[in-house]
Amino acid sequence: MKLSKMLAAAAAVLALMAFASTASATTLETNGVTQTGAVTLEWSLVGSFTYETTTGAFANTCSVSTWQGTTSVFTGTTVGGSVSALSVSNCTHSPIVISSKGSFSVERIGTTTNGTVRTSGLTLTVPVTIFGSVVSVTCTTSNTDLGTLTGLATGTAHLSVNASIICGGTLPSIRWTATYALTTSSGAGHAIGVVA
């Protein structure tokens, strides 16, 4: 192998190693304090949320929803744990049946205090309007990107949901859009951020 090819290969390996070493770890902080143990996160819906077809046709709207989950992984590429409570109510079409609450994870976005929130194992049956008729479809998540946690050092952090969830039968998937106020079990107004 020519020296120039060997040098190019070595440079490529060094570049990959440098990229790998700068990959961000993820740790949650509350009120500017890095957390080294379990953090219980609570989500409360702001306004209402919408389920619609991926083509933008109306499916369902709900105005009450809460989540709760506690981290069991405290630092790493992602942090997360199981969802312990999840409720959805006051919908245009009811009831929405949650047969499995699943788990959640948060992954830091670059060097910001924001994070990508994902969910797996969530299974829900949703009544939706399709061609003027109400039918129920069952939808599941598998490492599904829910949206972005906007981390703050003070004030109340928010989770902006803009997710495509896989369903079955007459509706292959639904688009879920919502905004949740995100606090810790220590009380409303606790700031949540994502740090290295």
For each residue, the residues with C-beta under 8 A, 3 or more apart:
1: 5 6
2: 5 6
3: 6 7
4: 7 8
5: 1 2 8 9
6: 1 2 3 9 10
7: 3 4 10 11
8: 4 5 11 12
9: 5 6 12 13
10: 6 7 13 14
11: 7 8 14 15
12: 8 9 15 16
13: 9 10 16 17
14: 10 11 17 18
15: 11 12 18 19
16: 12 13 19 20
17: 13 14 20 21
18: 14 15 21 22
19: 15 16 22 23
20: 16 17 23
21: 17 18
22: 18 19
23: 19 20 77
24: 108 110 111 196
25: 75 76 77 108 196
26: 75 76 77 78 79 106 107 108 115 194 196
27: 34 35 74 75 79 194 195 196
28: 34 35 39 71 74 79 106 192 193 194 195
29: 32 33 34 35 113 151 192 193 194 195
30: 33 35 39 184 186 190 191 192 193
31: 153 154 190 191
32: 29 153 154 191 193
33: 29 30
34: 27 28 29 195
35: 27 28 29 30 39 74
36: 74 75
37: 74
38: 70 71 72 74 81
39: 28 30 35 70 71 74 184 192
40: 68 69 70 71 184 185
41: 67 68 69 70 71 104 182 183 184 192
42: 66 67 68 182 183 184 185
43: 65 66 67 68 159 180 181 182
44: 65 66 180 181 183
45: 48 49 62 63 64 65 66 178 179 180
46: 158 178 179 180 181
47: 63 179
48: 45 61 62 63 178
49: 45 61 62 63 65 161 176 177 178 179
50: 58 59 60 61 175 176 177 178
51: 59 60 61 62 126 128 174 175 176
52: 56 57 58 59 174 175 177
53: 56 57 59 128 130 171 173 174 175
54: 164 172 173 174 175
55:
56: 52 53 175
57: 52 53 129 130
58: 50 52 61 129
59: 50 51 52 53 126 128 129 130 171 174
60: 50 51 91 92 93 96 126 127 128 129
61: 48 49 50 51 58 91 92
62: 45 48 49 51 65 88 89 90 91 92 96
63: 45 47 48 49 90 91
64: 45 87 88 89 90
65: 43 44 45 49 62 87 88 89 178 180
66: 42 43 44 45 85 86 87
67: 41 42 43 83 85 86 104 180
68: 40 41 42 43 83 84 85 86 185
69: 40 41 80 81 82 83 84 103 104
70: 38 39 40 41 81 82 84
71: 28 38 39 40 41 74 79 80 81
72: 38 80 81 82
73: 76 78 79 80 81 105
74: 27 28 35 36 37 38 39 71 79
75: 25 26 27 36 79
76: 25 26 73 79
77: 23 25 26 107
78: 26 73 105 106 107 118
79: 26 27 28 71 73 74 75 76 105 106
80: 69 71 72 73 103 104 105 106 118
81: 38 69 70 71 72 73 103 104
82: 69 70 72 101 102 103 104
83: 67 68 69 86 101 102 103 104 119 122
84: 68 69 70 101
85: 66 67 68 101
86: 66 67 68 83 98 101 122
87: 64 65 66 98
88: 62 64 65 91 96 98 124
89: 62 64 65 94 95 96
90: 62 63 64 94
91: 60 61 62 63 88 94 95 96 127
92: 60 61 62
93: 60 126 127 128 129 134
94: 89 90 91 127
95: 89 91 127
96: 60 62 88 89 91 124 125 126 127
97: 124 125
98: 86 87 88 101 122 123 124
99: 123 124 125
100: 121 122 123
101: 82 83 84 85 86 98 121 122
102: 82 83 119 120 121 122 123 141
103: 69 80 81 82 83 119 120 121
104: 41 67 69 80 81 82 83 117 118 119 146
105: 73 78 79 80 117 118 119 120 143
106: 26 28 78 79 80 115 116 117 118 149 194
107: 26 77 78 115 116 118
108: 24 25 26 112 114 115 194 195 196
109: 112 114 115 116 148 194
110: 24
111: 24 196
112: 108 109 151 194
113: 29 151 152 153 193 194 195
114: 108 109 148 149 150 151 194
115: 26 106 107 108 109 148 149 151 194
116: 106 107 109 145 147 148 149
117: 104 105 106 145 146 147 148 149 159
118: 78 80 104 105 106 107 143 144 145 146
119: 83 102 103 104 105 122 141 143 144 146
120: 102 103 105 141 142 143 144
121: 100 101 102 103 140 141 142
122: 83 86 98 100 101 102 119 140 141 144
123: 98 99 100 102 138 139 140 141
124: 88 96 97 98 99 138 139
125: 96 97 99 136 137 138 139
126: 51 59 60 93 96 136 137 138 139 167 174
127: 60 91 93 94 95 96 134 135 136
128: 51 53 59 60 93 134 135 136 137 171 174
129: 57 58 59 60 93 132 133 134
130: 53 57 59 133 134 135 170 171
131:
132: 129
133: 129 130
134: 93 127 128 129 130
135: 127 128 130 169 170 171
136: 125 126 127 128
137: 125 126 128 167 168 169 170 171 174
138: 123 124 125 126 167 168 169
139: 123 124 125 126 165 166 167 168 173 174
140: 121 122 123 165 166 167
141: 102 119 120 121 122 123 144 163 165 166
142: 120 121 166
143: 105 118 119 120
144: 118 119 120 122 141 163 164 165 166
145: 116 117 118 163
146: 104 117 118 119 159 161 163 176
147: 116 117 159 160 161 162 163
148: 109 114 115 116 117 159 160
149: 106 114 115 116 117 157 158 159 182 192 194
150: 114 157 158 159 160
151: 29 112 113 114 115 157 191 192 193 194
152: 113 155 156 157 191 192 193
153: 31 32 113 191 193
154: 31 32 191
155: 152 189 191
156: 152 181 182 183 188 189 190 191
157: 149 150 151 152 181 182 183 191 192 193
158: 46 149 150 179 180 181 182
159: 43 117 146 147 148 149 150 179 180 182
160: 147 148 150 178 179
161: 49 146 147 176 177 178 179 180
162: 147 175 176 177
163: 141 144 145 146 147 175 176 177
164: 54 144 173 174 175 176
165: 139 140 141 144 173 174 175 176
166: 139 140 141 142 144 172 173
167: 126 137 138 139 140 171 172 173 174
168: 137 138 139 171 172
169: 135 137 138
170: 130 135 137
171: 53 59 128 130 135 137 167 168 174
172: 54 166 167 168
173: 53 54 139 164 165 166 167
174: 51 52 53 54 59 126 128 137 139 164 165 167 171
175: 50 51 52 53 54 56 162 163 164 165
176: 49 50 51 146 161 162 163 164 165
177: 49 50 52 161 162 163
178: 45 46 48 49 50 65 160 161
179: 45 46 47 49 158 159 160 161
180: 43 44 45 46 65 67 158 159 161
181: 43 44 46 156 157 158 188
182: 41 42 43 149 156 157 158 159 192
183: 41 42 44 156 157 186 187 188 189 190 192
184: 30 39 40 41 42 187 190 192
185: 40 42 68
186: 30 183 190
187: 183 184 190
188: 156 181 183
189: 155 156 183
190: 30 31 156 183 184 186 187
191: 30 31 32 151 152 153 154 155 156 157
192: 28 29 30 39 41 149 151 152 157 182 183 184
193: 28 29 30 32 113 151 152 153 157
194: 26 27 28 29 106 108 109 112 113 114 115 149 151
195: 27 28 29 34 108 113
196: 24 25 26 27 108 111
